Amino acid sequence: MNPLYSIAEIRAVEQAALAELPPGTLMQRAGKAAADCAHGILGNEPEQAQVLVLAGPGNNGGDALEVAAHMAHADAAVSVLLYAQPERQSDEAKTALRRAQQSPARLLETGASADAAKLVREQDWALIIDGLFGIGLTKPITGELLALIEAVNAKNCPVLALDNPSGLDADTGAIIGADNANSNSAIRATHTITFIGDKPGLHTLHGRDHAGQVTVAPLGIDQRHYPAPRIWLNDISLFATALKPRRHASHKGSYGNVAVIGGASGMAGAPILAARAALYCGAGRVYAVFLDQAPAFDSAQPELMLRDARQFDADSAVLVAGPGLGQSRDAHDLLAQALNAANPIVLDADALNLIAAEPGLQQKTARRKNATLMTPHPLEAARLLDQTTADIQTNRLLAAQQLAQRFNATVILKGSGSVIAHPDAQTVINPTGNPALATAGTGDVLAGICGALLAQGWPAREAALGATWLHGKAADDLVQQGIGPIGIAACELLPALRAALNRLCSRNGMTVTPK
């Protein structure tokens, strides 16, 4: 399991460790770990590789200078752009500067922004190392450093960020001080080596685009200095206990019923997609329940049972309410009835919009005794919290936690690095998935997966974790096969979902093997 720590928690761990270690120990360990990582990126020919090190004014810059010294002694051709006033550096960073000066590394004058940016653009660098700011930045990057970052981002070469890509908020994944539209004001690294512990911002919102492949270097700090984790990176181990063996002596009733409630006029596809996802993920019986007239059958998936909402017993199945439901008065009344049902419920799409619009539905949702799982995208989350989408994206973890506590629900806040929050404040960021999911219908598929797992007896927390992980893994598998990410349709996820779930169960010794 991979815990994630806030900036404040990392700083507390660092201070506790520093109190027991000789000065400069952690900086030297960070420099050595990062140099080893850099050599791994360079591969079999690190000697005389042209490496540019960007060293900032704080201890992140000191880490960068340690890396420069290590790599220069290993015969890389290291150039250093130092953006610091030596007299204002910490004692540890001053020591690192002396090491770099005494090494074969070449320390360059930073000069005007145009000179530094030109150096970046015109030299054929094998690797650029970002040690400008790490987690210490609190204000937007401007001026010559912004020009430098834009030049780095335009290069087609590996970029290794030390601790955290400069300009990225390590807590939230937002671009510091920006409207999050200008992501060019933060380093876009291909690799990040993060020190002491992993950080949530590397894995959500802009984190995955800017951090690249993340490696954690604990720097040998004793585990007793770490707080109990409150945030985790999603992993099979977090939901493996919910995986159920499929026994020979079982039948369709053994794996539960799912009913997807939606299907207003012109939106029949959404409940069909969600229902198909529930079927492909193992639910025993699946109903698609339509607000308007139900089709006679689904020709592509005739196993689905299509029903009129007014004649369906909501207590007979796990409910997935919202895909294609619309926001009419009839939709409102149907949702109100669904919220009264005794079974678990997944609330998606228009169900969330209806709840956001009426305090009565909000209270009814929060008072539910059985499991409630909500799957908002950022705009739906903004409506539920009476905020703007920008507010939600500025701190996705906080938004998911607020939703979970306000509605007494397990919440999946969708997006890059989907955030899963539970009312007890335990929060998980999902690492699977890719831009293939940025298309209509994939949210309906996720809701259907959640319903299927709940119907098979998974607790809400594990169902949310497993569904989100599987949803992203299916998209990852398709891309790995050369399908997408551009142009993947939501329905293409279904066979990949089924395959991923079966592989996962087989890995855990859960599948039935024919004799």
Legacy VTK file of the C-alpha trace (Angstrom):
# vtk DataFile Version 3.0
C-alpha trace
ASCII
DATASET POLYDATA
POINTS 515 float
0.000 0.000 0.000
1.206 3.472 -0.860
0.384 6.203 1.678
0.281 9.843 0.621
1.318 12.708 2.901
0.518 16.402 2.890
3.237 19.053 2.737
2.696 19.821 6.430
3.071 16.149 7.342
6.240 15.795 5.250
7.769 18.850 6.898
7.000 17.453 10.371
8.604 14.115 9.486
11.628 15.922 8.078
12.088 18.030 11.197
11.814 14.993 13.471
14.431 13.169 11.418
16.784 16.163 11.222
16.814 16.414 15.006
18.492 12.992 15.145
20.865 13.238 12.171
24.070 15.163 11.426
23.472 18.364 9.421
23.120 17.817 5.693
22.418 14.085 5.951
18.994 14.167 4.315
20.159 16.502 1.543
23.075 14.232 0.760
20.813 11.170 0.752
18.351 12.967 -1.523
21.139 13.929 -3.920
22.455 10.373 -4.083
18.991 8.878 -4.596
18.175 11.379 -7.333
21.520 10.831 -9.065
20.852 7.091 -9.106
17.413 7.780 -10.563
18.931 10.067 -13.198
21.447 7.410 -14.213
18.550 4.979 -14.604
16.814 7.414 -16.947
19.970 7.929 -19.005
20.371 4.176 -19.412
23.535 2.506 -20.600
25.438 5.602 -21.745
25.495 8.098 -18.852
29.108 9.067 -19.462
29.442 12.468 -21.131
25.664 12.773 -21.334
24.696 16.439 -21.487
22.766 17.104 -18.268
21.304 20.470 -17.255
20.577 21.015 -13.564
18.253 23.850 -12.491
18.965 24.756 -8.870
16.679 27.104 -6.981
17.137 29.238 -3.865
15.930 26.784 -1.188
16.818 23.313 -0.034
15.380 21.876 -3.245
18.181 23.763 -4.968
20.614 22.219 -2.482
19.313 18.761 -3.454
19.916 19.699 -7.097
23.500 20.762 -6.376
24.151 17.426 -4.653
22.800 15.651 -7.748
25.046 17.772 -9.963
28.133 16.838 -7.949
27.309 13.117 -7.971
26.625 13.035 -11.710
29.657 15.108 -12.617
31.906 12.753 -10.631
30.310 9.902 -12.600
31.518 11.559 -15.826
28.260 13.126 -17.015
28.709 16.536 -18.659
26.787 18.561 -16.069
25.858 22.222 -16.418
24.160 24.042 -13.530
21.933 27.096 -13.698
21.899 28.400 -10.113
18.985 30.664 -9.191
20.096 31.456 -5.653
22.088 33.983 -3.676
24.687 31.865 -1.858
24.747 34.169 1.162
21.010 33.562 1.682
21.155 29.778 1.372
20.855 27.374 4.302
24.069 25.916 5.683
23.219 22.561 4.074
22.663 24.187 0.671
25.922 26.137 1.008
27.733 22.853 1.640
26.051 21.327 -1.420
27.139 24.342 -3.472
30.754 23.811 -2.407
30.503 20.156 -3.426
29.219 21.166 -6.841
31.931 23.816 -7.238
34.623 21.282 -6.357
33.231 18.747 -8.841
33.674 18.739 -12.629
30.204 20.306 -12.974
30.067 23.610 -14.851
28.223 26.375 -12.940
26.717 28.916 -15.324
25.695 32.505 -14.827
21.911 32.683 -15.068
21.960 36.081 -16.766
18.847 37.405 -18.456
15.828 35.214 -18.982
16.402 35.131 -22.714
19.919 33.769 -22.199
18.810 30.943 -19.910
15.816 30.052 -22.053
18.007 30.143 -25.146
20.504 27.812 -23.484
17.707 25.349 -22.761
16.288 25.554 -26.263
19.490 25.366 -28.272
21.490 22.708 -26.417
20.792 19.022 -27.079
20.234 17.920 -23.490
20.059 14.226 -22.596
18.356 15.123 -19.307
17.118 18.229 -17.492
16.855 18.116 -13.695
14.343 20.438 -12.030
15.489 21.505 -8.563
13.993 24.990 -8.598
11.328 24.922 -5.887
10.050 21.463 -4.901
7.257 21.697 -2.322
8.354 25.086 -1.003
6.695 27.331 -3.561
3.770 29.491 -2.394
3.391 32.043 -5.206
3.133 31.897 -9.002
6.244 31.585 -11.092
6.790 34.713 -13.191
9.445 36.565 -15.133
12.678 34.894 -16.156
11.881 31.660 -14.325
8.559 31.366 -16.148
10.404 31.824 -19.452
12.858 29.149 -18.354
10.058 26.702 -17.466
8.320 27.320 -20.777
11.590 26.532 -22.566
12.017 23.314 -20.551
8.451 22.251 -21.330
9.088 22.776 -25.037
12.079 20.402 -25.033
11.724 16.830 -26.227
13.971 15.237 -23.638
13.530 13.532 -20.253
12.949 15.862 -17.303
13.496 14.697 -13.735
11.779 16.745 -11.018
13.240 16.629 -7.530
10.569 16.054 -4.872
7.850 17.860 -6.857
7.662 19.576 -10.265
8.238 23.280 -9.741
4.977 25.210 -9.917
2.748 22.276 -8.955
0.944 22.225 -5.594
2.036 18.947 -3.981
-1.122 18.853 -1.854
-3.738 19.407 -4.552
-2.228 18.954 -8.025
-3.224 22.517 -8.918
-0.872 24.925 -10.681
0.195 27.417 -8.015
-1.388 30.817 -8.435
-2.803 30.006 -11.852
-6.346 29.472 -13.074
-5.216 25.919 -13.880
-5.708 26.620 -17.560
-2.094 27.763 -18.069
-0.377 24.534 -17.106
2.773 25.763 -18.867
3.678 27.712 -15.708
4.788 24.512 -13.990
7.468 22.022 -15.002
6.144 19.070 -17.010
8.446 16.284 -15.898
8.696 12.835 -17.391
9.914 11.537 -14.008
9.667 12.719 -10.416
11.663 11.396 -7.484
9.793 12.489 -4.395
11.509 12.506 -1.024
10.467 11.181 2.413
6.933 10.240 1.276
4.623 10.376 -1.701
2.364 13.428 -2.126
-1.291 13.561 -3.241
-0.781 16.390 -5.723
1.475 14.197 -7.854
-1.480 11.934 -8.638
-4.560 14.103 -9.203
-5.694 17.063 -11.356
-2.528 18.255 -13.170
-0.277 15.946 -11.182
-0.160 13.051 -13.597
0.602 15.326 -16.566
3.359 17.159 -14.686
4.934 14.504 -12.444
5.229 11.680 -14.971
6.582 8.458 -13.479
6.846 8.876 -9.707
9.534 7.218 -7.573
9.538 7.539 -3.774
12.843 7.884 -1.898
12.210 7.611 1.886
15.808 8.703 2.632
16.194 6.123 5.375
13.906 7.935 7.819
12.629 5.777 10.677
8.972 4.828 10.252
8.147 6.009 13.778
8.429 9.602 12.600
5.537 9.199 10.149
1.934 9.963 11.131
-0.847 7.455 10.541
-1.790 7.943 6.867
-5.119 9.591 6.018
-4.667 9.481 2.240
-3.695 6.514 0.080
-2.977 5.701 -3.537
-5.532 3.155 -4.711
-4.240 -0.378 -5.019
-5.699 -3.870 -5.277
-4.690 -4.514 -1.684
-7.201 -1.909 -0.497
-10.183 -3.864 -1.826
-8.886 -7.433 -2.163
-10.814 -8.631 0.907
-14.075 -7.973 -0.953
-13.247 -10.354 -3.788
-15.646 -13.288 -3.576
-14.966 -16.832 -4.768
-17.310 -18.135 -7.445
-18.460 -21.510 -6.237
-19.715 -24.289 -8.490
-22.859 -24.507 -6.374
-24.092 -21.011 -7.202
-26.716 -19.457 -9.440
-27.734 -16.036 -10.763
-29.364 -15.180 -7.461
-26.026 -15.645 -5.736
-24.637 -12.502 -7.352
-27.381 -10.001 -6.748
-29.736 -7.819 -8.732
-28.940 -4.388 -10.160
-31.536 -1.932 -11.432
-30.401 1.132 -13.371
-33.008 3.888 -13.120
-32.959 6.505 -15.880
-33.956 6.594 -19.494
-35.850 9.823 -20.028
-36.847 10.576 -23.596
-33.799 10.788 -25.865
-31.419 9.426 -23.208
-31.988 5.675 -23.364
-28.326 4.966 -24.080
-27.096 5.989 -20.620
-29.022 3.408 -18.570
-28.269 0.745 -21.188
-24.524 1.431 -20.875
-24.662 1.330 -17.082
-26.732 -1.869 -17.138
-24.362 -3.571 -19.574
-21.420 -2.622 -17.322
-23.192 -4.186 -14.341
-23.745 -7.375 -16.345
-20.121 -7.545 -17.536
-18.912 -7.054 -13.954
-20.761 -10.027 -12.578
-24.209 -9.009 -11.355
-26.585 -11.999 -11.483
-29.585 -10.119 -12.910
-29.635 -6.632 -14.362
-32.630 -4.411 -15.045
-32.710 -1.182 -17.016
-35.621 0.802 -15.611
-36.973 3.578 -17.840
-38.730 6.774 -16.851
-40.243 6.930 -20.322
-41.351 3.969 -22.387
-38.874 1.114 -22.165
-37.620 -0.520 -25.369
-38.815 -4.077 -25.899
-35.265 -5.406 -25.438
-31.599 -4.550 -25.940
-30.671 -6.242 -29.205
-26.946 -6.124 -28.419
-27.425 -7.411 -24.873
-30.696 -9.364 -24.687
-29.810 -10.631 -21.201
-30.854 -7.230 -19.813
-34.417 -6.924 -18.548
-36.039 -3.635 -19.513
-38.794 -2.298 -17.293
-41.153 0.641 -16.835
-40.160 2.623 -13.756
-43.721 2.928 -12.479
-44.073 -0.833 -12.256
-40.699 -1.697 -10.749
-40.109 -2.616 -7.105
-37.144 -0.490 -6.037
-36.534 -2.728 -3.018
-35.760 -5.717 -5.221
-32.277 -4.654 -6.372
-29.245 -2.504 -5.757
-30.131 0.756 -7.472
-28.099 2.870 -9.850
-30.086 6.090 -10.153
-29.424 8.906 -12.565
-28.015 7.810 -15.947
-30.180 9.592 -18.523
-32.834 10.325 -15.873
-33.408 13.971 -16.765
-34.606 16.599 -14.322
-38.357 16.572 -14.825
-40.910 16.405 -12.023
-41.429 12.710 -12.784
-37.670 12.181 -12.518
-37.661 13.972 -9.164
-40.477 11.823 -7.793
-38.852 8.616 -9.025
-35.565 9.586 -7.354
-37.346 10.408 -4.100
-38.852 6.904 -4.114
-35.470 5.351 -4.897
-33.873 7.154 -1.947
-36.431 5.491 0.322
-35.388 2.014 -0.835
-33.736 -0.245 1.721
-30.981 -1.460 -0.602
-27.661 0.225 -1.464
-27.873 2.976 -4.072
-25.444 4.536 -6.534
-26.258 8.165 -7.355
-24.948 9.449 -10.670
-25.569 12.136 -13.288
-29.074 13.645 -13.127
-29.749 12.114 -9.716
-26.940 14.318 -8.406
-28.282 17.373 -10.224
-31.747 16.832 -8.766
-30.305 16.443 -5.275
-28.220 19.598 -5.693
-31.349 21.561 -6.620
-33.514 20.598 -3.635
-32.720 20.646 0.097
-35.383 18.005 0.726
-33.600 15.473 -1.455
-30.307 16.426 0.166
-31.712 15.659 3.613
-33.260 12.412 2.392
-29.891 11.348 0.969
-27.971 12.186 4.136
-30.461 10.306 6.332
-30.281 7.034 4.398
-29.405 4.021 6.556
-28.114 1.778 3.779
-25.012 2.300 1.684
-24.968 5.382 -0.563
-22.340 5.819 -3.258
-22.079 9.064 -5.268
-20.121 9.480 -8.518
-19.988 13.214 -9.394
-17.797 14.863 -11.964
-16.432 18.296 -10.928
-19.424 20.299 -12.216
-21.886 18.041 -10.399
-19.754 18.289 -7.262
-19.792 22.084 -7.575
-23.593 22.092 -7.728
-23.845 19.803 -4.698
-21.528 22.038 -2.641
-22.825 25.344 -4.070
-19.382 26.199 -5.364
-17.757 26.757 -8.741
-16.019 24.053 -10.730
-12.777 25.990 -10.229
-13.305 25.779 -6.454
-13.691 22.011 -6.695
-10.614 21.547 -8.861
-8.490 23.794 -6.659
-8.738 21.204 -3.893
-10.257 17.968 -5.127
-9.480 16.029 -1.960
-11.237 18.553 0.250
-14.261 18.658 -2.070
-14.627 14.874 -2.029
-14.283 14.802 1.758
-16.915 17.532 2.157
-19.355 15.643 -0.074
-18.800 12.385 1.800
-19.459 14.007 5.162
-22.390 16.166 4.052
-24.267 13.279 2.434
-23.001 10.417 4.634
-21.892 8.702 1.442
-18.891 7.143 -0.210
-17.920 9.567 -2.982
-15.986 9.096 -6.212
-15.004 12.543 -7.496
-14.167 11.743 -11.104
-11.330 13.220 -13.108
-7.612 12.705 -13.618
-6.677 10.958 -10.398
-10.255 10.288 -9.255
-10.663 10.881 -5.509
-12.574 8.366 -3.384
-13.690 9.700 0.011
-15.567 8.102 2.896
-17.400 9.899 5.717
-14.628 8.972 8.166
-12.255 11.244 6.144
-10.169 8.349 4.795
-9.344 9.367 1.234
-7.863 7.501 -1.737
-6.558 8.730 -5.106
-6.897 6.374 -8.048
-3.818 5.871 -10.272
-5.388 3.944 -13.158
-7.003 5.445 -16.254
-6.050 7.749 -19.090
-7.621 10.272 -21.521
-9.539 7.461 -23.243
-12.107 7.984 -20.465
-12.712 11.591 -21.559
-15.743 10.688 -23.644
-19.491 10.488 -23.152
-20.821 7.385 -21.448
-17.782 6.353 -19.427
-19.362 7.760 -16.280
-22.424 5.585 -16.873
-20.109 2.597 -17.151
-18.466 3.464 -13.815
-21.862 3.726 -12.115
-22.806 0.300 -13.465
-19.595 -1.250 -12.142
-20.316 0.207 -8.703
-23.804 -1.286 -8.771
-22.521 -4.725 -9.765
-19.958 -4.866 -6.968
-22.477 -3.685 -4.372
-24.931 -6.331 -5.568
-22.279 -8.996 -5.050
-21.905 -7.965 -1.433
-18.973 -5.578 -1.572
-19.041 -2.867 1.139
-19.475 0.645 -0.267
-15.867 1.687 0.377
-14.384 -1.376 -1.338
-16.936 -1.169 -4.154
-15.920 2.418 -4.887
-12.211 1.583 -4.777
-12.562 -1.551 -6.887
-14.888 0.027 -9.442
-12.673 3.068 -9.953
-9.538 0.958 -10.243
-11.160 -1.447 -12.742
-12.663 1.393 -14.789
-9.240 2.962 -15.264
-7.486 -0.371 -15.754
-9.814 -1.280 -18.614
-8.910 1.966 -20.375
-5.209 1.380 -19.706
-5.410 -2.136 -21.136
-7.099 -0.892 -24.301
-4.437 1.757 -24.848
-1.713 -0.817 -24.228
-3.304 -2.921 -26.976
-3.083 0.040 -29.365
-6.768 0.958 -29.106
-7.009 4.631 -28.246
-6.805 6.766 -26.235
-8.346 8.811 -29.028
-11.714 7.589 -30.176
-12.458 4.848 -27.653
-16.216 4.543 -27.135
-17.600 3.816 -23.682
-19.039 0.473 -24.793
-15.532 -0.724 -25.751
-14.594 -0.685 -22.077
-16.959 -3.550 -21.284
-14.982 -6.589 -22.529
-11.799 -5.046 -21.112
-13.536 -4.583 -17.764
-14.612 -8.197 -17.675
-11.114 -9.380 -18.542
-9.507 -7.140 -15.916
-11.893 -8.325 -13.202
-11.284 -11.970 -14.044
-7.520 -11.499 -14.080
-7.733 -9.753 -10.732
-9.771 -12.602 -9.240
-7.438 -15.211 -10.708
-4.451 -13.387 -9.238
-6.108 -13.640 -5.848
-6.948 -17.302 -6.289
-10.640 -16.568 -6.498
-11.748 -17.980 -9.835
-13.227 -21.400 -10.437
-10.947 -23.519 -12.622
-12.727 -26.133 -14.756
-11.487 -29.695 -14.266
LINES 1 516
515 0 1 2 3 4 5 6 7 8 9 10 11 12 13 14 15 16 17 18 19 20 21 22 23 24 25 26 27 28 29 30 31 32 33 34 35 36 37 38 39 40 41 42 43 44 45 46 47 48 49 50 51 52 53 54 55 56 57 58 59 60 61 62 63 64 65 66 67 68 69 70 71 72 73 74 75 76 77 78 79 80 81 82 83 84 85 86 87 88 89 90 91 92 93 94 95 96 97 98 99 100 101 102 103 104 105 106 107 108 109 110 111 112 113 114 115 116 117 118 119 120 121 122 123 124 125 126 127 128 129 130 131 132 133 134 135 136 137 138 139 140 141 142 143 144 145 146 147 148 149 150 151 152 153 154 155 156 157 158 159 160 161 162 163 164 165 166 167 168 169 170 171 172 173 174 175 176 177 178 179 180 181 182 183 184 185 186 187 188 189 190 191 192 193 194 195 196 197 198 199 200 201 202 203 204 205 206 207 208 209 210 211 212 213 214 215 216 217 218 219 220 221 222 223 224 225 226 227 228 229 230 231 232 233 234 235 236 237 238 239 240 241 242 243 244 245 246 247 248 249 250 251 252 253 254 255 256 257 258 259 260 261 262 263 264 265 266 267 268 269 270 271 272 273 274 275 276 277 278 279 280 281 282 283 284 285 286 287 288 289 290 291 292 293 294 295 296 297 298 299 300 301 302 303 304 305 306 307 308 309 310 311 312 313 314 315 316 317 318 319 320 321 322 323 324 325 326 327 328 329 330 331 332 333 334 335 336 337 338 339 340 341 342 343 344 345 346 347 348 349 350 351 352 353 354 355 356 357 358 359 360 361 362 363 364 365 366 367 368 369 370 371 372 373 374 375 376 377 378 379 380 381 382 383 384 385 386 387 388 389 390 391 392 393 394 395 396 397 398 399 400 401 402 403 404 405 406 407 408 409 410 411 412 413 414 415 416 417 418 419 420 421 422 423 424 425 426 427 428 429 430 431 432 433 434 435 436 437 438 439 440 441 442 443 444 445 446 447 448 449 450 451 452 453 454 455 456 457 458 459 460 461 462 463 464 465 466 467 468 469 470 471 472 473 474 475 476 477 478 479 480 481 482 483 484 485 486 487 488 489 490 491 492 493 494 495 496 497 498 499 500 501 502 503 504 505 506 507 508 509 510 511 512 513 514
